[in-house]
Amino acid sequence: MLRLRGRTGTFLLGDPANAMPRGSAGATPGAPVVDGAGQTGDFLSVKGLPASVNGYLKAGDYIQIGAASAARLHKVLQDVNSNASGEATLNLWPQVRVAPADEAPIVVTNAQGNFRLASSDTGWSIATNRLYGITFGAVEVV
């Protein structure tokens, strides 16, 4: 936390309770990539999925677009089925605000986004069984 220097630094953060997709992407992810440059908004066309799969991703699964400081975390809003060519359209939240490059990789396991602290204040606690806890607010880096 100190290395972040308050709200200056950034860090990658995902949802550890939902690191694995509930759809078949958890077992057979294929090689998902963005299908076409210039896409922004609520929907993203992707390719490189296993062909003709129902339930590749389930509503509530997370995906990551980009890597390192460009990583963006999105939640899938509807179940995703791939067509015979291994293509699909993802309905995402939040919407894609910065268009990824054509064939930018899509991460479906341990998806993360780039965040910074919402404020320099953090909370901490120590339980009687010596279990330590920390709380902090974070905002997405856009």
JOMO-V305188 format. One record per residue. N is the residue number from 0. RES is the residue in one small letter. PSI is psi as a letter, one per 40 degrees, with the letter a starting at -180 (NA if undefined). Layout:
{{N/RES/PSI} {N/RES/PSI}}
//
This chain:
{{0/m/d} {1/l/d} {2/r/d} {3/l/d} {4/r/f} {5/g/b} {6/r/e} {7/t/d} {8/g/i} {9/t/i} {10/f/i} {11/l/h} {12/l/h} {13/g/a} {14/d/g} {15/p/d} {16/a/e} {17/n/f} {18/a/d} {19/m/h} {20/p/i} {21/r/e} {22/g/a} {23/s/e} {24/a/d} {25/g/d} {26/a/d} {27/t/g} {28/p/d} {29/g/a} {30/a/g} {31/p/h} {32/v/i} {33/v/h} {34/d/g} {35/g/h} {36/a/i} {37/g/e} {38/q/h} {39/t/i} {40/g/a} {41/d/e} {42/f/i} {43/l/h} {44/s/h} {45/v/i} {46/k/i} {47/g/e} {48/l/i} {49/p/i} {50/a/i} {51/s/f} {52/v/h} {53/n/h} {54/g/f} {55/y/d} {56/l/i} {57/k/i} {58/a/h} {59/g/e} {60/d/i} {61/y/i} {62/i/i} {63/q/h} {64/i/h} {65/g/i} {66/a/i} {67/a/b} {68/s/e} {69/a/e} {70/a/h} {71/r/h} {72/l/h} {73/h/i} {74/k/h} {75/v/h} {76/l/e} {77/q/i} {78/d/i} {79/v/h} {80/n/h} {81/s/i} {82/n/a} {83/a/e} {84/s/e} {85/g/f} {86/e/i} {87/a/i} {88/t/h} {89/l/h} {90/n/h} {91/l/i} {92/w/h} {93/p/i} {94/q/i} {95/v/h} {96/r/d} {97/v/h} {98/a/h} {99/p/i} {100/a/i} {101/d/h} {102/e/f} {103/a/h} {104/p/i} {105/i/h} {106/v/h} {107/v/e} {108/t/h} {109/n/f} {110/a/i} {111/q/i} {112/g/i} {113/n/h} {114/f/i} {115/r/i} {116/l/i} {117/a/d} {118/s/i} {119/s/e} {120/d/h} {121/t/i} {122/g/i} {123/w/i} {124/s/i} {125/i/h} {126/a/i} {127/t/d} {128/n/e} {129/r/f} {130/l/h} {131/y/i} {132/g/i} {133/i/i} {134/t/i} {135/f/i} {136/g/i} {137/a/i} {138/v/i} {139/e/h} {140/v/h} {141/v/NA}}
//
